[in-house]
Amino acid sequence: MTANTLMWRIAGGSGDGIDSTSQNFAKALMRAGLDIFTHRHYPSRIRGGHTYVEVRASDEPVRSRGDGFNFLLCLGDSFARNPQEGAYYGNEELKPLTENLDDLNEGGIIVYDTGQLDEEEVAQTELEERAEANNWHVYPMDLREIAREHGRDVMRNTAGVGATAALIGMDPTHFEDLIQEAMSGEVMEANIEILDAAYERAKELSNGEHELRVPTGSHDEEQAMLTGSNAIAYGALDAGCRFISGYPMTPWTDVFTIMTQNLPEFGGISEQVEDEIAAAALALGASHAGVKAMSGSSGGGFALMSEPLGLAEMTETPVVLVEAMRAGPSTGMPTKTEQSDLEHVLYTSQGDSNRVVFAPANIREAYEQTRVAFELAYDYQLPAIVVYDQKIQGEVRNVPKSFFDREPDPSTGKTLSEEEIREAAHHKSGKFQRFAHDPEDGVNPRTVPGQKDGRFLATGNESEPTGHISEDPDNRVAQVERRLGKLDLIRESLDDREESNQTYHGPADAEYGILTWGSQQDTVFEAVDRLNDLGHSVKAIGVSDLMPYPEADVTAFLESVEECLVVEMNASGQFRGLTQKELGRFGPKLSSLLKFDGEPFEPGEIVEGFESTLDGNQPAGQNVKYVPAAGD
C-alpha cells in the first residue's frame, strides 16, 4: 500500500453513475487540499458491464495511478445482461466485486451494497476467506435501502460516498457543499439526508481496526480539475481556433463535445458531419478560407482522414487534427487504451509525409502542445497532429488555475493583406504565385478567397507556382524539397526554444535510462523515483516531438547511458522502431517493456520490469512483455 495515499475505487455497471460519482469524490478531495488523479475503466456498452473509476489522492503531487488500490466501493451491476447461472458472460451483477479483488492491496477496505448483491452469491466467491488472508476489512451495507428510505434507489451512490467518508475519517461537509451546488429543492435535501444516514451507519459498523485514513493537505492557490480532453480543447480555443468539424468516435468525442459547447461563446462554429472524410475536408476548407480550424477522430475514423490529410500537405493548407488512440486493429477494444497508432499517424496518406506530430504526456503538455501545434501549422502551412490516448482523455487531475493565464493567439501566420498582395509576385496571367520555389524562409505567404489579386489554384496535383498542374521533373523536385524542408526549419525552431517539449527526470549522471513517449511518461517518472530509492541508477526522458524527431535531445540522452529500456503500450515496439529508424546506431542499447492488454502501466510494473530486465529475464508482471535489444 502506498504510504499516505488514498486509492479509492468505485465499481458498478455502466449506467450506474460511476463516472459522475467519482468526479464529485475527486473534487471534494481536491477542495480538501489534496492532489488527485483518476483512472477510468469502462466497457464499450451503453448500459451494463463492469466499470470502475480509481481516485488516487495525496498531500503530495500525484503523477499516475497507484499500484492496486486500498478502498473498494462496490455497487454491483444493476444493468447486468443475464443473471442466470451459467450465462455466457458470467454473473455480471457480481463482477464489480469479483473482478476487483485481485488488485485490492493488503489491509484494504471493501464496502458492498447488499441491496444489489445477493449475500449468498457473495459467500460463494470466497470473499470471507480472501479477506482473512489479506487482512481486508469488509463492510456489507444495504446502500439501496438507505437511499430508498430518504429518496430513490438511484441515490445509492451518495450513500456509498457517505459510508466512505465515515470509514476514512473525512468530513462529509465537503460532499454536502457539492450537493448544494449541483442540486436544489427536494432532490438536494434527499441526497444530503442519504449522505448523513450512510455516514452514521458506517461509523456504527466500523470497528476501528483498519489503518486507512484520508490524507490531509492544502493548496497554495486555487485549483482546477480537468481531463486531457479539456486541456486539448482549451489549448485550441486559446490558440485562436474558431472552427471544428467532426463525427463522434470514442475516445475523441470528448474533445469534440467540449469544443462544441464552448465555441459559440468565442464566435466560433462547430459542425457534426456525416463521416470523418467530410469532417477533415470541412476543416480544411475553413482553414483555406482564413479561419483557424481543427478536426479529429480515433483510429478507424482517422484512417478515413488520410485523403484530406494528403490534400492539406499538397496544398499547404494549415490545419490541426487530433487522434485519440485506442486498442485496435479495426474496432478492437474501443474503450481501452493503447499506443498502437503511432506509425499510422506518422505515415498515413500518400507519398512522403510532411506534417508535425506531438504526443503530450499530461494535462499541462496537452494544453501547451496543442497551442504549439496551431502555431506551427499556421506559421509553416502544413497539418499538425496531436496524438493522445484513452488514458489521457479520461483521467482527471488538478492544475493551478493560474496555469491557464495565457494570452490568446489570433495569428493565422503568413496571410497577406490586400496591400501586401499587390507587392507580391504574380504570374503574367495575374495569378498569385502561391507555390513559388524559393521563398526567403521556405514558407510562401498565402491569400484567402475573396482578396483582390490573390487568386491561385489549390488542387491535390503537383503544381507549378500558381497552382496549375505540373509534371515537370525539375518542378517536382523543387516543390518536394521545399515542402519537406519545412520540417528542418521546424526542428530548428523547436530546438531553439527556451523549453524543450521533451521532459527529463532523474539524476543526470545515471547509468541506465528509460525512454518513453506520450501518456506513459509520468508513470515512468514515478517508477524512476522508486528505482533510485531502491539503489538503482536510472533516469528517464519523455518524448513528445514525434515528427520532426528530436534527434539532438534523444542522442544526448542515449549517449549518456549504458542501456535503455523503452516503455510503451503496444505489441510491436513502435516508438522503439521509430528511434532505431532515426538513430540506428543506438539499436544495441534499446530493449522494450510493452503492455497491450487495454490497461495502462502501473509504476510497480515498470519497477519490476526494469529490475527483471537487468538480468535479461521476462518480467513476472501480468501481461507485461520484455523484448531484448537486438543481438542479446
C-alpha positions as CSV (number, residue, x, y, z in Angstrom):
1,M,0.0,0.0,0.0
2,T,1.4,3.4,-1.0
3,A,2.1,5.4,2.2
4,N,0.0,8.5,2.9
5,T,-2.2,7.9,-0.2
6,L,-5.8,7.1,-0.6
7,M,-6.5,4.9,-3.7
8,W,-10.3,4.6,-3.8
9,R,-12.1,2.5,-6.5
10,I,-15.8,2.7,-7.1
11,A,-17.2,-0.1,-9.2
12,G,-20.6,-0.9,-10.7
13,G,-22.3,-1.2,-14.1
14,S,-22.3,1.3,-17.0
15,G,-25.2,3.5,-16.3
16,D,-24.9,3.3,-12.5
17,G,-23.4,6.8,-12.3
18,I,-19.8,5.6,-11.6
19,D,-18.1,8.3,-13.5
20,S,-20.1,11.2,-12.2
21,T,-19.8,10.0,-8.6
22,S,-16.0,9.5,-8.9
23,Q,-15.6,13.1,-10.3
24,N,-17.5,14.5,-7.4
25,F,-15.5,12.4,-4.9
26,A,-12.3,13.6,-6.6
27,K,-13.5,17.3,-6.5
28,A,-14.2,17.0,-2.8
29,L,-10.7,15.6,-2.1
30,M,-9.2,18.4,-4.2
31,R,-11.1,21.0,-2.3
32,A,-9.9,19.4,0.9
33,G,-6.4,20.3,-0.1
34,L,-5.2,17.1,-1.8
35,D,-3.7,16.4,-5.2
36,I,-5.8,14.0,-7.2
37,F,-5.5,11.6,-10.2
38,T,-8.2,9.4,-11.7
39,H,-8.1,6.3,-13.9
40,R,-11.3,5.2,-15.7
41,H,-12.1,1.6,-16.9
42,Y,-15.3,1.1,-18.8
43,P,-16.8,-1.3,-21.4
44,S,-18.0,-0.4,-24.8
45,R,-21.6,-0.7,-23.8
46,I,-24.2,2.0,-23.1
47,R,-25.8,0.1,-20.2
48,G,-24.4,-2.7,-18.1
49,G,-20.9,-4.2,-18.0
50,H,-18.3,-3.8,-15.2
51,T,-17.0,-0.3,-15.0
52,Y,-14.8,1.4,-12.3
53,V,-13.0,4.6,-11.6
54,E,-10.0,4.8,-9.4
55,V,-9.2,8.0,-7.5
56,R,-5.8,8.5,-6.1
57,A,-5.3,11.3,-3.6
58,S,-2.3,12.5,-1.7
59,D,-0.9,15.6,0.1
60,E,2.0,15.4,-2.5
61,P,1.8,15.8,-6.3
62,V,0.3,12.7,-7.9
63,R,1.6,11.7,-11.3
64,S,-0.1,8.4,-12.1
65,R,-2.4,5.7,-10.9
66,G,-1.0,3.7,-8.0
67,D,-0.2,0.1,-7.6
68,G,-3.5,-1.5,-7.0
69,F,-5.9,0.3,-4.7
70,N,-6.8,0.3,-1.0
71,F,-10.6,1.0,-0.8
72,L,-13.3,-0.7,-2.9
73,L,-16.9,0.7,-3.0
74,C,-18.8,-1.9,-4.9
75,L,-22.3,-1.1,-6.0
76,G,-22.8,-4.2,-8.2
77,D,-24.1,-4.0,-11.8
78,S,-27.7,-3.0,-11.8
79,F,-27.9,-3.4,-15.6
80,A,-26.4,-6.9,-15.8
81,R,-27.4,-8.7,-19.0
82,N,-28.2,-12.2,-17.9
83,P,-28.5,-13.0,-14.2
84,Q,-29.0,-16.7,-14.9
85,E,-26.4,-19.2,-13.7
86,G,-24.0,-20.3,-16.5
87,A,-24.7,-17.2,-18.6
88,Y,-22.1,-16.7,-21.4
89,Y,-20.5,-13.6,-19.7
90,G,-20.8,-15.0,-16.2
91,N,-22.6,-13.3,-13.3
92,E,-22.3,-9.7,-14.4
93,E,-24.1,-8.4,-11.3
94,L,-21.2,-9.7,-9.2
95,K,-18.3,-8.7,-11.5
96,P,-17.8,-5.2,-9.9
97,L,-16.8,-7.2,-6.8
98,T,-15.1,-10.3,-8.1
99,E,-13.1,-8.6,-10.8
100,N,-11.6,-6.1,-8.5
101,L,-10.3,-8.3,-5.7
102,D,-7.0,-9.2,-7.3
103,D,-5.9,-5.6,-7.3
104,L,-7.0,-4.7,-3.7
105,N,-4.0,-4.2,-1.5
106,E,-3.4,-5.9,1.8
107,G,-5.2,-4.2,4.6
108,G,-7.7,-2.6,2.3
109,I,-11.4,-1.9,2.8
110,I,-14.5,-3.2,1.0
111,V,-17.9,-1.7,1.1
112,Y,-20.5,-3.5,-1.0
113,D,-24.2,-2.9,-1.5
114,T,-26.3,-5.8,-0.1
115,G,-29.3,-4.2,-1.6
116,Q,-27.9,-5.1,-5.1
117,L,-25.7,-8.1,-4.4
118,D,-27.2,-11.3,-3.0
119,E,-25.2,-12.2,0.1
120,E,-25.5,-16.0,-0.6
121,E,-23.9,-15.4,-4.0
122,V,-21.2,-13.2,-2.4
123,A,-20.4,-16.0,0.0
124,Q,-19.8,-18.3,-2.9
125,T,-17.0,-16.0,-4.2
126,E,-14.8,-17.0,-1.1
127,L,-14.7,-13.3,-0.1
128,E,-14.6,-14.2,3.5
129,E,-11.5,-16.5,3.1
130,R,-9.7,-14.0,0.9
131,A,-10.4,-11.1,3.3
132,E,-8.9,-13.1,6.2
133,A,-5.8,-14.0,4.2
134,N,-5.3,-10.3,3.1
135,N,-6.4,-8.6,6.2
136,W,-9.3,-6.9,4.3
137,H,-11.9,-5.1,6.3
138,V,-15.3,-5.8,4.8
139,Y,-18.5,-3.8,5.4
140,P,-21.7,-5.1,3.8
141,M,-24.2,-2.3,3.8
142,D,-27.7,-2.0,2.2
143,L,-27.0,1.2,0.4
144,R,-30.1,0.8,-1.7
145,E,-32.3,0.7,1.3
146,I,-30.7,3.8,2.8
147,A,-31.3,5.6,-0.5
148,R,-34.9,4.3,-0.7
149,E,-35.7,5.4,2.8
150,H,-34.8,9.0,2.2
151,G,-35.1,9.4,-1.6
152,R,-34.8,7.0,-4.5
153,D,-32.8,3.9,-5.4
154,V,-30.6,5.8,-7.8
155,M,-29.2,7.8,-4.9
156,R,-27.4,4.8,-3.5
157,N,-24.1,6.2,-4.9
158,T,-24.5,9.1,-2.4
159,A,-24.9,6.5,0.3
160,G,-21.7,4.8,-0.8
161,V,-19.8,8.1,-0.6
162,G,-21.2,8.8,2.9
163,A,-20.0,5.4,4.0
164,T,-16.6,6.0,2.5
165,A,-16.2,9.3,4.3
166,A,-17.0,7.7,7.7
167,L,-14.6,4.9,7.2
168,I,-11.6,7.0,6.1
169,G,-12.2,9.9,8.6
170,M,-13.3,12.5,6.0
171,D,-15.5,15.4,6.9
172,P,-18.8,14.9,5.0
173,T,-19.4,18.6,4.6
174,H,-17.1,18.6,1.6
175,F,-19.7,16.4,-0.2
176,E,-22.6,18.3,1.2
177,D,-21.2,21.5,-0.3
178,L,-21.0,19.8,-3.7
179,I,-24.6,18.5,-3.5
180,Q,-25.9,22.0,-2.6
181,E,-24.0,23.5,-5.6
182,A,-25.3,20.9,-8.1
183,M,-28.9,20.4,-6.8
184,S,-31.8,22.2,-5.3
185,G,-35.1,21.5,-3.6
186,E,-36.2,18.0,-2.6
187,V,-33.6,16.3,-4.6
188,M,-30.8,18.2,-2.7
189,E,-32.4,17.6,0.6
190,A,-32.8,13.8,-0.1
191,N,-29.2,13.4,-1.1
192,I,-27.9,15.2,2.0
193,E,-30.1,13.0,4.2
194,I,-28.8,9.9,2.4
195,L,-25.2,11.0,2.8
196,D,-25.6,11.7,6.5
197,A,-27.5,8.5,7.2
198,A,-24.9,6.3,5.4
199,Y,-22.2,8.2,7.2
200,E,-23.7,7.4,10.6
201,R,-24.4,3.8,9.7
202,A,-20.8,3.2,8.6
203,K,-19.5,4.8,11.8
204,E,-21.6,2.3,13.8
205,L,-20.3,-0.6,11.7
206,S,-16.6,0.4,11.9
207,N,-14.6,-1.5,14.4
208,G,-11.7,1.0,14.1
209,E,-9.2,-1.7,13.2
210,H,-8.2,-0.6,9.8
211,E,-5.4,2.0,9.4
212,L,-6.6,3.7,6.2
213,R,-7.3,7.4,6.6
214,V,-7.7,10.2,4.2
215,P,-4.5,12.3,4.0
216,T,-4.6,16.0,5.0
217,G,-3.2,18.7,2.8
218,S,-3.6,22.2,1.5
219,H,-3.1,24.1,-1.8
220,D,-1.2,27.3,-2.1
221,E,-3.6,28.6,-4.8
222,E,-7.0,27.8,-6.3
223,Q,-7.1,24.6,-8.3
224,A,-9.0,23.5,-11.4
225,M,-9.9,19.9,-12.1
226,L,-9.9,18.7,-15.7
227,T,-9.1,15.9,-18.1
228,G,-6.7,15.8,-21.1
229,S,-9.7,16.4,-23.4
230,N,-10.4,19.6,-21.5
231,A,-6.8,20.7,-21.9
232,I,-6.7,20.0,-25.6
233,A,-9.9,21.9,-26.2
234,Y,-8.8,24.9,-24.0
235,G,-5.4,24.9,-25.8
236,A,-7.2,25.1,-29.2
237,L,-9.5,27.9,-28.1
238,D,-6.6,29.9,-26.7
239,A,-4.7,29.3,-29.9
240,G,-7.5,31.1,-31.8
241,C,-9.3,28.0,-33.2
242,R,-12.8,29.1,-34.2
243,F,-14.0,26.1,-36.3
244,I,-14.2,22.4,-35.6
245,S,-15.8,19.7,-37.6
246,G,-16.1,16.0,-36.6
247,Y,-18.0,12.8,-36.2
248,P,-18.3,11.1,-32.8
249,M,-16.0,8.3,-32.0
250,T,-14.7,7.1,-28.6
251,P,-12.4,8.5,-27.2
252,W,-12.0,11.6,-29.4
253,T,-15.7,12.6,-28.8
254,D,-14.9,14.4,-25.6
255,V,-12.6,17.0,-27.3
256,F,-15.3,17.5,-30.0
257,T,-18.0,17.9,-27.4
258,I,-16.1,20.4,-25.2
259,M,-15.2,22.5,-28.3
260,T,-18.8,22.4,-29.4
261,Q,-20.0,23.6,-26.0
262,N,-17.5,26.5,-25.9
263,L,-17.0,27.7,-29.4
264,P,-20.2,29.8,-29.6
265,E,-19.0,31.9,-26.7
266,F,-16.0,32.8,-28.8
267,G,-17.9,33.5,-32.0
268,G,-16.9,30.1,-33.4
269,I,-18.7,27.3,-35.2
270,S,-18.9,23.5,-34.7
271,E,-20.2,21.1,-37.3
272,Q,-21.1,17.5,-36.9
273,V,-21.0,15.9,-40.3
274,E,-21.8,12.5,-41.9
275,D,-18.3,10.9,-41.6
276,E,-14.7,11.6,-40.9
277,I,-13.7,12.2,-44.6
278,A,-16.2,15.1,-44.6
279,A,-15.0,16.3,-41.2
280,A,-11.4,16.7,-42.2
281,A,-12.3,18.1,-45.6
282,L,-14.6,20.7,-44.0
283,A,-11.9,21.8,-41.5
284,L,-9.5,22.1,-44.5
285,G,-12.0,24.3,-46.3
286,A,-12.5,26.5,-43.3
287,S,-8.7,27.0,-43.0
288,H,-8.4,27.7,-46.7
289,A,-11.0,30.5,-46.1
290,G,-8.8,32.0,-43.4
291,V,-10.1,30.6,-40.1
292,K,-8.0,28.6,-37.6
293,A,-9.6,25.1,-37.8
294,M,-9.3,21.6,-36.4
295,S,-10.9,18.2,-36.7
296,G,-10.0,14.8,-35.3
297,S,-11.1,11.2,-34.6
298,S,-9.9,7.9,-33.2
299,G,-8.0,5.2,-35.1
300,G,-10.7,3.9,-37.5
301,G,-12.1,7.4,-38.2
302,F,-8.7,8.9,-38.6
303,A,-8.0,6.3,-41.3
304,L,-10.7,8.0,-43.4
305,M,-8.9,11.3,-43.0
306,S,-5.9,10.0,-44.9
307,E,-7.0,11.6,-48.2
308,P,-7.8,15.1,-46.9
309,L,-4.6,14.9,-44.8
310,G,-2.6,14.4,-48.0
311,L,-4.5,17.2,-49.6
312,A,-3.5,19.5,-46.7
313,E,0.1,18.5,-47.3
314,M,0.0,19.1,-51.0
315,T,-2.0,22.4,-50.9
316,E,0.0,23.6,-47.9
317,T,-3.2,24.3,-46.0
318,P,-2.7,24.6,-42.2
319,V,-5.0,22.5,-40.1
320,V,-4.8,20.8,-36.7
321,L,-6.0,17.2,-36.3
322,V,-6.2,15.3,-33.1
323,E,-6.1,11.5,-33.0
324,A,-7.2,9.6,-29.9
325,M,-5.6,6.2,-29.8
326,R,-7.5,3.1,-28.6
327,A,-6.8,-0.7,-28.9
328,G,-7.1,-1.9,-32.5
329,P,-6.9,-3.1,-35.2
330,S,-10.4,-2.2,-36.6
331,T,-12.9,-1.7,-33.8
332,G,-10.6,-3.6,-31.4
333,M,-11.4,-2.6,-27.8
334,P,-12.9,0.9,-28.4
335,T,-12.9,2.0,-24.7
336,K,-9.5,0.6,-23.8
337,T,-6.2,2.4,-24.0
338,E,-3.2,1.7,-26.2
339,Q,-0.4,3.5,-28.0
340,S,-0.5,1.5,-31.2
341,D,-1.5,4.2,-33.8
342,L,2.0,5.8,-33.8
343,E,3.0,4.6,-37.3
344,H,-0.5,5.2,-38.6
345,V,-0.4,8.8,-37.5
346,L,3.2,9.4,-38.8
347,Y,2.8,7.9,-42.2
348,T,-0.9,7.6,-43.2
349,S,-1.8,9.4,-46.5
350,Q,0.1,9.4,-49.8
351,G,3.8,10.0,-50.6
352,D,6.3,11.4,-48.2
353,S,4.8,12.7,-45.0
354,N,5.0,16.4,-44.4
355,R,3.4,17.1,-41.0
356,V,4.1,17.9,-37.4
357,V,3.1,15.3,-34.7
358,F,3.1,15.9,-30.9
359,A,2.3,13.4,-28.2
360,P,1.6,15.2,-25.0
361,A,2.1,13.3,-21.7
362,N,-0.3,15.0,-19.3
363,I,-2.8,17.8,-18.9
364,R,-0.2,20.6,-18.9
365,E,1.5,19.3,-22.0
366,A,-1.8,18.7,-23.8
367,Y,-2.7,22.4,-23.4
368,E,0.7,23.7,-24.3
369,Q,1.4,21.4,-27.2
370,T,-2.0,21.9,-28.7
371,R,-1.2,25.6,-28.8
372,V,2.2,24.9,-30.4
373,A,0.5,22.6,-32.9
374,F,-1.6,25.5,-34.1
375,E,1.3,27.9,-34.1
376,L,3.5,25.7,-36.3
377,A,0.6,24.6,-38.5
378,Y,-0.2,28.2,-39.4
379,D,3.4,29.5,-39.5
380,Y,4.6,26.8,-41.7
381,Q,1.4,25.9,-43.6
382,L,1.1,22.2,-43.0
383,P,-1.1,19.8,-41.0
384,A,-0.2,19.4,-37.3
385,I,-1.4,16.4,-35.4
386,V,-1.9,16.0,-31.6
387,V,-1.9,12.2,-30.8
388,Y,-3.1,11.1,-27.4
389,D,-5.0,8.1,-26.0
390,Q,-7.9,7.0,-23.9
391,K,-5.7,7.2,-20.7
392,I,-5.1,11.0,-21.1
393,Q,-8.6,11.5,-22.5
394,G,-10.4,10.4,-19.4
395,E,-8.0,10.8,-16.5
396,V,-8.8,13.7,-14.2
397,R,-6.1,15.8,-12.5
398,N,-5.9,19.1,-10.6
399,V,-3.9,22.0,-12.0
400,P,-3.5,25.6,-10.6
401,K,-5.9,27.9,-12.3
402,S,-3.1,30.3,-12.9
403,F,-1.6,27.8,-15.3
404,F,-4.1,29.0,-17.9
405,D,-3.3,32.7,-17.5
406,R,-2.0,33.0,-21.1
407,E,-2.6,35.5,-23.9
408,P,-4.7,34.2,-26.8
409,D,-3.1,33.9,-30.2
410,P,-5.3,35.1,-33.1
411,S,-2.5,35.0,-35.7
412,T,-3.0,33.0,-38.9
413,G,0.6,33.0,-39.9
414,K,1.8,34.4,-43.2
415,T,-1.6,35.5,-44.5
416,L,-1.3,38.6,-46.7
417,S,-3.3,41.8,-46.6
418,E,-4.6,43.1,-50.0
419,E,-1.9,45.8,-49.8
420,E,0.8,43.2,-49.4
421,I,-0.7,41.1,-52.2
422,R,-0.2,43.9,-54.6
423,E,3.5,43.9,-53.8
424,A,3.9,40.1,-54.1
425,A,5.0,38.1,-57.1
426,H,2.3,37.3,-59.7
427,H,2.3,35.4,-63.0
428,K,1.8,37.4,-66.1
429,S,-1.8,35.9,-66.2
430,G,-2.5,37.8,-62.9
431,K,-2.5,34.7,-60.7
432,F,-0.7,34.9,-57.3
433,Q,2.4,32.7,-57.1
434,R,1.3,30.8,-54.0
435,F,3.7,27.9,-54.5
436,A,6.9,29.8,-55.5
437,H,10.0,27.6,-55.5
438,D,12.3,29.7,-53.4
439,P,10.6,31.8,-50.6
440,E,13.1,33.5,-48.3
441,D,12.4,31.4,-45.3
442,G,11.0,28.3,-47.0
443,V,7.4,29.3,-46.4
444,N,5.3,31.0,-49.1
445,P,2.8,33.6,-47.9
446,R,-0.9,32.8,-48.6
447,T,-4.0,34.6,-49.5
448,V,-7.6,33.8,-48.7
449,P,-10.5,33.6,-51.1
450,G,-12.1,37.0,-52.0
451,Q,-8.9,39.0,-51.7
452,K,-8.2,41.2,-54.7
453,D,-5.3,39.9,-56.8
454,G,-5.0,36.9,-54.5
455,R,-6.2,34.2,-57.0
456,F,-4.4,30.9,-57.2
457,L,-5.3,27.2,-57.8
458,A,-5.2,24.7,-55.0
459,T,-5.5,21.0,-56.1
460,G,-4.3,17.7,-55.0
461,N,-2.0,17.5,-58.0
462,E,1.6,18.6,-58.1
463,S,1.7,22.1,-59.3
464,E,3.9,24.9,-60.5
465,P,4.0,28.3,-58.6
466,T,0.4,29.5,-59.5
467,G,-1.1,26.1,-58.7
468,H,-1.5,24.8,-62.3
469,I,-0.9,21.1,-62.6
470,S,2.7,20.3,-63.5
471,E,4.6,17.0,-64.1
472,D,7.9,18.7,-64.9
473,P,10.7,16.8,-63.2
474,D,12.6,19.9,-62.1
475,N,9.4,21.5,-60.7
476,R,8.6,18.3,-58.8
477,V,12.0,18.1,-57.1
478,A,11.9,21.8,-56.2
479,Q,8.4,21.5,-54.7
480,V,9.0,18.3,-52.7
481,E,12.3,19.6,-51.3
482,R,10.7,22.9,-50.4
483,R,7.8,21.2,-48.6
484,L,10.0,18.7,-46.8
485,G,12.5,21.4,-45.9
486,K,9.9,22.9,-43.6
487,L,10.5,20.1,-41.2
488,D,14.1,21.1,-40.9
489,L,13.1,24.6,-40.2
490,I,10.5,23.5,-37.6
491,R,13.1,21.3,-35.9
492,E,15.5,24.2,-35.7
493,S,12.7,26.4,-34.2
494,L,11.8,23.8,-31.6
495,D,15.4,23.2,-30.6
496,D,15.9,26.9,-30.2
497,R,13.0,27.4,-27.8
498,E,13.8,28.1,-24.2
499,E,11.9,25.0,-23.0
500,S,12.0,21.7,-24.8
501,N,8.9,19.6,-25.4
502,Q,11.0,16.6,-24.2
503,T,10.8,16.1,-20.4
504,Y,13.6,14.7,-18.2
505,H,13.6,13.1,-14.8
506,G,16.2,11.5,-12.5
507,P,19.9,12.1,-11.8
508,A,21.7,13.5,-14.8
509,D,24.7,11.1,-14.3
510,A,22.5,7.9,-14.1
511,E,23.9,4.7,-15.5
512,Y,20.6,3.4,-17.0
513,G,17.9,5.1,-19.0
514,I,14.2,4.7,-19.7
515,L,12.8,6.2,-22.8
516,T,9.1,6.7,-23.3
517,W,6.5,8.8,-25.1
518,G,3.1,10.2,-24.6
519,S,0.8,9.2,-21.8
520,Q,3.2,6.7,-20.0
521,Q,5.7,9.5,-19.1
522,D,4.5,10.4,-15.6
523,T,4.1,6.7,-14.6
524,V,7.7,6.1,-15.8
525,F,8.9,9.1,-13.8
526,E,7.3,7.7,-10.6
527,A,8.9,4.4,-11.3
528,V,12.3,6.1,-11.7
529,D,12.0,7.7,-8.3
530,R,11.3,4.3,-6.8
531,L,14.1,2.6,-8.6
532,N,16.6,5.2,-7.4
533,D,15.3,4.8,-3.9
534,L,16.0,1.1,-4.3
535,G,19.6,1.8,-5.1
536,H,19.5,1.7,-8.9
537,S,21.0,4.5,-11.0
538,V,18.2,5.4,-13.5
539,K,16.9,8.5,-15.4
540,A,14.2,8.9,-18.0
541,I,13.2,11.0,-20.9
542,G,9.6,11.5,-22.1
543,V,9.5,12.4,-25.8
544,S,6.6,14.5,-27.2
545,D,8.0,15.6,-30.6
546,L,7.4,12.6,-32.9
547,M,7.7,14.5,-36.2
548,P,10.1,16.1,-36.7
549,Y,12.0,13.7,-34.4
550,P,14.1,15.4,-31.7
551,E,17.4,13.8,-32.8
552,A,19.7,16.0,-30.7
553,D,17.7,15.5,-27.4
554,V,17.4,11.8,-27.7
555,T,21.0,11.3,-29.0
556,A,22.4,13.2,-25.9
557,F,20.3,11.1,-23.6
558,L,21.2,7.7,-25.2
559,E,24.9,8.6,-25.3
560,S,24.8,9.2,-21.6
561,V,23.5,5.8,-20.5
562,E,24.8,2.2,-20.8
563,E,21.4,0.6,-21.6
564,C,17.9,2.0,-22.2
565,L,14.5,0.4,-21.7
566,V,11.8,1.7,-24.0
567,V,8.4,1.7,-22.3
568,E,5.2,1.9,-24.4
569,M,1.7,0.5,-24.7
570,N,1.7,-1.6,-27.9
571,A,2.8,-5.0,-29.0
572,S,5.3,-4.1,-31.7
573,G,7.5,-1.5,-30.0
574,Q,6.6,1.2,-32.5
575,F,8.4,4.1,-30.7
576,R,11.5,1.9,-30.3
577,G,11.3,1.2,-34.0
578,L,11.0,5.0,-34.8
579,T,14.0,5.7,-32.6
580,Q,16.1,3.0,-34.3
581,K,15.0,4.4,-37.7
582,E,16.2,7.8,-36.8
583,L,19.2,6.8,-34.6
584,G,20.1,3.4,-35.8
585,R,23.5,3.2,-34.1
586,F,21.8,3.0,-30.7
587,G,19.8,-0.1,-31.5
588,P,22.0,-2.4,-29.4
589,K,21.3,-0.2,-26.3
590,L,17.5,-0.4,-26.7
591,S,15.2,-3.1,-25.2
592,S,11.4,-2.8,-24.8
593,L,8.9,-3.1,-22.0
594,L,5.5,-3.5,-23.6
595,K,1.9,-3.7,-22.4
596,F,-1.1,-4.1,-24.6
597,D,-4.0,-5.6,-22.5
598,G,-6.0,-2.4,-22.6
599,E,-4.8,-1.1,-19.2
600,P,-2.0,1.4,-18.7
601,F,1.1,0.6,-16.8
602,E,1.3,0.9,-13.0
603,P,4.5,2.3,-11.6
604,G,5.3,-1.0,-9.9
605,E,5.1,-2.9,-13.2
606,I,7.8,-0.7,-14.6
607,V,9.9,-1.1,-11.5
608,E,9.6,-4.9,-11.7
609,G,10.2,-4.9,-15.4
610,F,13.3,-2.8,-15.1
611,E,14.8,-5.0,-12.3
612,S,14.0,-8.2,-14.2
613,T,15.5,-6.9,-17.5
614,L,18.8,-6.1,-15.8
615,D,19.2,-9.9,-15.7
616,G,17.7,-10.4,-19.1
617,N,14.6,-12.1,-17.6
618,Q,11.0,-11.8,-18.7
619,P,9.1,-9.6,-16.1
620,A,6.8,-11.5,-13.8
621,G,4.1,-8.8,-14.0
622,Q,0.9,-9.9,-15.6
623,N,0.5,-9.0,-19.3
624,V,3.9,-7.2,-19.5
625,K,6.3,-8.2,-22.2
626,Y,10.0,-7.7,-22.4
627,V,11.8,-7.6,-25.8
628,P,15.6,-7.6,-25.5
629,A,18.0,-5.4,-27.5
630,A,19.0,-6.7,-31.0
631,G,21.7,-9.2,-30.6
632,D,21.1,-10.1,-26.9
